[in-house]
């Protein structure tokens, strides 16, 4: 009997080591399919490496109340990947539960946690530089910078370029695209219209273009628009968006590498990994 119990305990420990929980907030999955893409790619890569990826979409209520997924509460998983930003209280609850965390697509300097993210500040800088080199000077940024650190970093890249080149910074041209809960909202056009918009993601860029069209503006004839991510599930007909390509394949590869190293050594630390992206030029500028 003792031998059977020992075997069952070893089997449970092996299963726990191979279970990886993939967490993403509902507000990102429902509105921003870019994160759904990362979830799919990560699940496939984990399966190929012998792991079982369990995707858990965390509702706003569960995030606010710090209700963890059953698989974590039952101590059936050793590692957890958080895709996109979540409330600090929820992160605290996860760490208290003893799971090993990896942040993907953002960095939270308040926590000593490994992370894999895109080069958001550089991306925002390069998109703004691209527009300026095209001759635009009145450049707006569309993104609720308090919603996530990724958006904040992209906006900081935008501001960095404008400041370095002594180009006008107009506070009315920093335009929100999310409500206080982080869900996407309609982009309001400023009265003093800019010549170009740097959007923090493609989904917001497409929403902006639709609104511009409703008010009689043509892209790129009257105004230029750029996106970020190089991914959207529903691309409006006739829109060819200039954007920043986020290298999700490399981000996933780095994430799986960290998971594999932790399986060998629970105390393994990798630090923060920044994955470069690239500008993709199309016809919205």
Order of alpha helices (4+ residues) and beta strands (2+ residues): alpha-beta-alpha-alpha-beta-alpha-alpha-beta-alpha-beta-beta-alpha-beta-alpha-beta-beta-alpha-beta-beta-alpha-beta-beta
